[in-house]
Amino acid sequence: MEAIKKKLAILKEEKEAAVEKAEDAERQKKEAQSRAEAAEQEVQNLTRKLKLLETDLEQSEDKAQDSDKKLRVAEGQVEELQREKRQLENQIGILETDLEQVELNYDKVKRELETTLSELQEM
């Protein structure tokens, strides 16, 4: 009988140890599930953030392309305006030369007229 009592006591202790192990395993399982849920939530948050960043990137790339196109157009306009400026400067140079020639001719004709008038008055 004593052996049976000892055996029952050992079995009871083994049962209590097994129950404690099972409870500990259940607690660890719950903690692991909680960490997994938190990690899943973090993954979802990061996925949303990534999508927002990708959208921002696409918009920024579109704006950069638009700006690049506008810059190329503006550069073309600047080149055209510079050509026109050079043409106008050339025309101004020609007109200044023409003006100098006209002034010289005017002075010459004026002197000739004054000479002629002077000769006419002497007559």
C-alpha positions as CSV (number, residue, x, y, z in Angstrom):
1,M,0.0,0.0,0.0
2,E,2.8,2.3,0.8
3,A,4.3,1.7,-2.6
4,I,1.0,2.7,-4.2
5,K,0.8,5.9,-2.1
6,K,4.4,6.7,-3.2
7,K,3.5,6.0,-6.8
8,L,0.4,8.2,-6.5
9,A,2.4,11.0,-5.0
10,I,5.0,10.7,-7.8
11,L,2.2,10.7,-10.4
12,K,0.6,13.7,-8.7
13,E,3.9,15.6,-8.8
14,E,4.4,14.6,-12.4
15,K,0.9,15.7,-13.2
16,E,1.4,19.1,-11.4
17,A,4.7,19.5,-13.3
18,A,3.0,18.6,-16.6
19,V,0.1,21.1,-15.9
20,E,2.7,23.8,-15.0
21,K,4.6,23.0,-18.2
22,A,1.4,23.2,-20.2
23,E,0.4,26.5,-18.6
24,D,3.8,27.9,-19.3
25,A,3.7,26.7,-22.9
26,E,0.2,28.3,-23.2
27,R,1.5,31.6,-21.8
28,Q,4.5,31.5,-24.2
29,K,2.1,30.7,-27.1
30,K,-0.1,33.7,-26.2
31,E,3.0,35.9,-25.9
32,A,4.2,34.7,-29.3
33,Q,0.8,35.3,-30.9
34,S,0.8,38.8,-29.4
35,R,4.2,39.5,-30.8
36,A,3.2,38.1,-34.2
37,E,0.1,40.3,-34.2
38,A,2.2,43.3,-33.4
39,A,4.6,42.4,-36.1
40,E,1.8,41.9,-38.6
41,Q,0.4,45.4,-37.6
42,E,3.8,46.9,-38.1
43,V,4.1,45.2,-41.5
44,Q,0.7,46.6,-42.5
45,N,1.8,50.1,-41.3
46,L,5.0,49.9,-43.2
47,T,3.2,48.6,-46.3
48,R,0.9,51.6,-46.2
49,K,3.8,54.0,-45.6
50,L,5.7,52.4,-48.6
51,K,2.7,52.8,-50.8
52,L,2.4,56.5,-49.8
53,L,6.1,57.0,-50.5
54,E,5.8,55.2,-53.8
55,T,2.9,57.5,-54.7
56,D,5.0,60.6,-53.6
57,L,7.9,59.3,-55.6
58,E,5.8,58.9,-58.8
59,Q,4.3,62.4,-58.3
60,S,7.8,63.8,-57.8
61,E,9.1,62.1,-60.9
62,D,6.1,63.4,-62.9
63,K,6.8,66.9,-61.6
64,A,10.5,66.5,-62.4
65,Q,9.7,65.4,-65.9
66,D,7.3,68.4,-66.3
67,S,10.0,70.7,-65.0
68,D,12.5,69.2,-67.3
69,K,10.2,69.7,-70.3
70,K,9.6,73.3,-69.2
71,L,13.3,73.9,-68.8
72,R,14.0,72.6,-72.3
73,V,11.3,74.8,-73.7
74,A,12.7,77.8,-71.8
75,E,16.2,77.0,-72.9
76,G,15.0,76.9,-76.5
77,Q,13.3,80.3,-76.0
78,V,16.5,81.7,-74.5
79,E,18.5,80.5,-77.5
80,E,16.0,82.0,-79.9
81,L,16.0,85.3,-78.0
82,Q,19.8,85.4,-78.0
83,R,19.8,84.9,-81.8
84,E,17.3,87.7,-82.1
85,K,19.4,89.9,-79.8
86,R,22.5,89.2,-82.0
87,Q,20.5,90.0,-85.1
88,L,19.2,93.2,-83.6
89,E,22.7,94.2,-82.4
90,N,24.0,93.6,-85.9
91,Q,21.2,95.7,-87.3
92,I,22.0,98.5,-84.8
93,G,25.6,98.3,-85.8
94,I,24.6,98.7,-89.5
95,L,22.2,101.5,-88.7
96,E,24.9,103.3,-86.6
97,T,27.3,103.0,-89.6
98,D,24.5,104.3,-91.9
99,L,23.8,107.1,-89.5
100,E,27.5,108.1,-89.4
101,Q,27.6,108.1,-93.2
102,V,24.4,110.1,-93.4
103,E,25.8,112.6,-91.0
104,L,29.0,112.9,-93.0
105,N,26.9,113.4,-96.2
106,Y,24.7,115.9,-94.4
107,D,27.8,117.9,-93.2
108,K,29.3,117.7,-96.8
109,V,26.0,118.9,-98.4
110,K,25.6,121.6,-95.8
111,R,29.1,122.9,-96.4
112,E,28.4,122.8,-100.2
113,L,25.2,124.7,-99.7
114,E,26.8,127.3,-97.5
115,T,29.5,127.7,-100.1
116,T,27.0,128.0,-102.8
117,L,24.9,130.5,-100.8
118,S,28.0,132.5,-100.1
119,E,28.9,132.5,-103.7
120,L,25.4,133.6,-104.7
121,Q,25.5,136.4,-102.1
122,E,28.8,137.6,-103.6
123,M,27.3,137.9,-107.0
